[in-house]
Amino acid sequence: MDTLVWVPPRGHRRADTLTRTLRPRGHLPRGRPDPILPAAPRAATRTPPATACVRHRKRPPNPRSATAIAAILAGLLGRLGLPAALPAPDRGGSSPGRAAAVEMLEAPPLLLAAVFLGLVLVVLLLLLRRWGWGLCLICWNEFVLQPIRNLLMGDTKEQRILHHVLQHAEPGNAQSVLEAIDTYCQQKEWAMNVGDKKGKIVDAVIQEHQPSMLLELGAYCGYSAVRMARLLSPGARLLTIEINPDWAAITQRMVDFAGVQDKVTVVVGASQDVIPQLKKKYDVDTLDMVFLDHWKDRYLPDTLLLEECGLLRKGTVLLADNVICPGAPDFLAHMRRSSRFECTHYQSFLEYRKVMDGLEKAIYKGPGSEARP
């Protein structure tokens, strides 16, 4: 018989050395536990839940969003007439500009805010170099302060202008409506109406030529439509085209409140889409006068489109606003070179600001040579 000494394993209840009489070890099959010696307790293993192994991955930035931001910035600079050269993507859809924009989106919010303010300052410096402090302040107000004010107040500047007119102007009195808009824009918020100073030039042109069929490109809040319609003779028509449906709705309410709704028709759409439809859809033969006050880069293409569609006759008057600030250089160059137009420039100031601006009047003389020698 063998004599074995059993030592309790670690973690087992303390015990004295025991001497037991056992069978020889060889009598136990290999792999079978000893029926006398207690098995050492196994360390408890805890299986972690399945969710513990799942890591929340940070959602990668969308390259299209970065490209959209770059495109918006480039479009803004283009509207202002400033250079905005962005690297073109290759065939695979990637570009240094897109990669930089994606990395920028991964940056902390404070860094993004600093980058945004830096871009704003760069734009302001470029505007300051080209147009001076007056237009810089206008751009700062329109592109920085205005969105913040709209967010805080829960409406838009155009809606606030309409609300001011409804409260302070006399219904059915067009002159009272114009004065209410001018007062609001001078004292509270700047707006891109033709304004009171250049408005007097528009009045003089209307009274001189007495148009019976007048087209306006760019209605905005209806200021110029009300101003021109109040001087039209009975039976005269004014078609005003506005691409923004919200502004078109405000224009309609402004026209109705001023009492000139029988002379004004508000058309919602892009000028290049509406102009070809004027003859058939709106019963327009030829135009006596056209007032251009929409996107400045559309002045020349829409003028050529009007001529192509046969809407201009000999003696048709074209009056273009903001040809100096922000400017329409291609329009001015073409009209002044062409023998088909007789041009007159009216120097004035930007609406509600002491910034140089002007209007250009061009009288259509009929088909002729492409340009003066």
RANORMO-V59134 format. One record per pair of residues at least 24 apart in sequence whose ideal C-beta (glycine too) atoms are under 8 Angstrom apart, sorted by the first residue. I is the first residue (numbers start at 0). J is the second residue. D is the distance in Angstrom with one decimal. If there is no record, write none. Layout:
BEGIN
I,J,D  I,J,D
END
This chain:
BEGIN
5,36,6.0  8,39,3.9  8,40,7.4  9,39,7.9  10,39,7.8  10,40,6.0  11,37,7.4  11,39,7.2  11,40,7.1  60,101,5.2  60,104,4.1  60,105,5.9  62,92,8.0  62,93,7.9  62,97,5.6  62,100,7.7  62,101,5.5  64,104,6.8  65,97,5.9  65,100,3.2  65,101,4.8  65,103,7.1  65,104,5.6  66,96,7.9  66,97,5.4  66,100,6.6  68,100,6.1  69,96,5.7  69,97,7.4  69,100,5.3  72,118,6.8  75,122,7.6  75,142,7.4  76,122,7.0  78,294,7.6  78,296,7.7  79,122,7.5  79,126,6.8  79,138,7.4  79,325,6.5  80,129,7.7  80,325,6.2  80,326,6.3  81,122,7.3  81,125,5.3  81,126,7.7  81,129,7.6  119,143,6.3  130,324,6.2  130,325,7.6  130,354,7.0  131,354,6.8  133,349,6.9  133,352,5.0  133,353,6.2  133,354,3.7  134,324,6.2  134,325,7.4  134,349,7.4  134,352,7.9  134,354,5.7  137,189,6.0  137,349,7.8  137,352,6.7  137,354,7.9  140,188,7.9  140,189,6.1  141,189,7.7  145,188,7.9  155,245,7.3  156,188,5.4  156,190,6.5  157,190,7.7  157,219,7.6  157,220,5.3  157,245,7.0  157,246,6.0  157,249,5.2  158,249,7.0  159,183,7.8  159,187,7.9  159,188,6.9  160,184,7.5  160,188,7.6  160,190,6.3  160,220,5.6  160,249,7.7  161,220,7.0  161,249,5.2  161,252,6.1  161,253,6.4  163,187,7.8  164,253,6.6  164,256,6.6  165,256,6.6  168,256,7.1  168,257,8.0  170,256,5.8  170,258,7.2  171,256,7.9  171,257,7.2  171,258,3.8  172,257,7.3  172,258,7.2  173,225,5.2  173,226,7.7  173,228,7.2  173,229,3.9  173,257,4.3  173,258,6.4  173,259,5.8  174,229,6.9  176,225,5.6  176,253,6.7  176,256,6.4  176,257,4.4  177,222,6.8  177,225,6.3  177,226,5.9  180,220,7.2  180,222,5.4  181,351,7.7  184,350,7.3  184,351,5.1  185,351,5.3  189,350,7.8  189,351,5.6  189,352,7.2  190,219,7.6  190,220,6.9  190,222,8.0  190,350,7.6  190,351,7.7  191,219,6.3  191,350,6.7  192,219,6.6  192,220,6.8  192,222,3.9  192,223,6.7  192,350,5.6  193,222,6.5  193,223,4.8  193,226,7.1  193,292,6.5  193,320,5.6  193,350,6.3  194,349,7.7  194,350,3.0  194,351,5.6  195,350,8.0  196,347,5.6  196,348,5.6  196,350,7.5  197,320,6.6  197,345,7.9  197,347,4.8  197,348,7.5  197,350,6.5  197,356,7.2  197,358,6.1  198,223,7.6  198,226,5.5  200,345,4.9  200,347,6.3  200,358,5.7  201,226,6.3  201,227,6.6  201,290,7.2  201,318,6.8  201,358,7.6  202,226,7.1  202,230,6.2  204,288,7.7  204,316,6.7  204,318,5.6  204,360,6.3  205,230,4.7  205,231,7.4  205,288,7.6  206,230,6.2  208,287,6.9  208,288,6.1  208,316,5.2  210,235,6.8  210,286,7.9  210,287,3.5  210,288,3.8  210,316,7.0  211,235,4.6  211,236,7.1  211,287,5.6  212,236,5.6  212,283,6.3  212,284,7.5  212,285,7.2  212,286,5.5  212,287,5.0  212,288,7.8  213,237,4.7  213,238,7.3  213,286,7.2  213,287,6.3  213,288,4.7  213,289,7.5  213,290,7.0  214,238,5.2  214,239,7.8  214,240,7.4  214,277,7.5  214,283,7.8  214,286,5.2  214,288,7.4  214,289,4.8  214,290,7.3  214,310,7.8  215,239,4.0  215,240,6.9  215,289,7.7  215,290,4.6  215,292,7.0  216,240,5.5  216,270,5.1  216,289,7.0  216,290,7.0  216,291,5.1  216,292,6.6  216,293,4.6  216,297,7.4  216,301,6.2  217,241,6.7  217,270,8.0  217,291,7.3  217,292,4.3  217,293,3.1  217,294,7.6  218,246,6.5  218,247,6.4  218,250,4.4  218,265,6.4  219,246,5.6  219,250,7.2  219,292,7.5  220,246,6.4  220,249,5.3  220,250,6.2  220,253,6.1  221,249,6.6  221,250,3.6  221,251,7.5  221,252,7.9  221,253,3.5  221,254,5.5  221,257,7.8  221,265,8.0  222,253,7.6  223,290,6.5  223,292,6.2  224,250,6.2  224,253,7.6  224,254,6.0  224,259,7.7  224,263,5.4  224,265,7.8  225,253,6.2  225,254,6.3  225,257,4.6  225,259,6.0  225,263,7.9  227,290,6.8  228,254,7.3  228,257,7.8  228,259,3.9  228,262,4.6  228,263,5.1  229,257,7.4  229,259,6.0  231,262,5.5  235,262,6.1  236,262,6.4  236,264,6.9  237,262,5.5  237,263,4.9  237,264,7.1  238,264,5.2  238,266,6.0  238,277,7.3  238,281,6.2  238,283,7.2  239,263,6.4  239,264,7.3  239,265,5.6  239,266,6.9  240,266,4.9  240,268,6.5  240,270,5.3  240,273,5.1  240,274,8.0  240,293,7.7  241,265,6.6  241,266,7.3  241,267,6.2  242,267,7.5  242,268,6.4  242,269,5.0  242,270,7.3  242,293,7.5  270,297,6.1  270,301,5.1  271,297,7.4  271,300,6.9  271,301,6.7  271,304,6.4  274,301,6.5  274,304,5.2  274,305,6.2  274,308,6.0  274,310,7.2  275,304,7.4  275,308,5.7  277,308,7.2  277,310,6.2  278,308,7.1  278,309,7.5  278,310,7.3  283,310,6.7  285,309,7.4  285,310,5.9  285,311,6.8  285,312,4.1  285,315,6.9  286,310,5.1  286,311,6.5  286,312,7.5  286,315,5.5  287,314,7.8  287,315,6.3  287,316,7.0  288,315,6.9  288,316,4.5  288,317,7.6  288,318,6.9  289,315,7.0  289,316,7.3  289,317,4.9  289,318,7.2  290,318,5.2  290,319,8.0  290,320,7.4  291,317,6.7  291,318,7.0  291,319,4.3  291,320,6.7  292,319,7.7  292,320,4.4  292,321,7.1  295,321,6.3  295,322,8.0  295,325,6.0  295,326,6.6  295,327,4.4  295,330,7.5  296,327,7.7  296,329,7.7  298,322,7.9  298,327,4.6  298,329,7.8  298,330,3.9  299,327,7.4  299,329,5.2  299,330,4.4  299,333,5.6  302,330,7.1  302,333,7.9  302,334,7.6  306,339,7.9  306,363,7.7  311,363,4.7  312,363,7.1  313,363,6.5  313,364,6.4  313,365,4.4  314,362,6.5  314,363,6.8  315,362,7.3  315,363,4.3  316,360,6.4  316,361,7.6  316,362,5.6  316,363,7.8  317,360,7.1  317,361,4.4  317,362,7.6  317,363,7.0  318,358,6.1  318,359,7.5  318,360,5.2  318,361,8.0  319,358,6.4  319,359,4.7  319,360,7.9  319,361,7.5  320,358,5.6  321,349,7.6  321,356,6.1  322,356,7.8  322,357,5.6  322,358,6.6  322,359,4.6  323,355,6.0  323,356,4.8  323,357,4.5  324,349,5.1  324,354,5.6  324,355,6.5  324,356,4.4  327,359,8.0  330,359,7.6  331,359,6.2  334,359,6.8  334,361,4.8  336,370,4.3  336,371,5.6  337,367,7.6  337,369,6.9  337,370,5.8  337,371,7.2  338,364,7.3  338,367,4.3  338,368,5.0  338,369,7.9  338,370,7.1  338,371,5.4  339,363,6.4  339,364,5.6  339,365,6.7  339,366,6.6  339,367,4.7  340,364,6.5
END
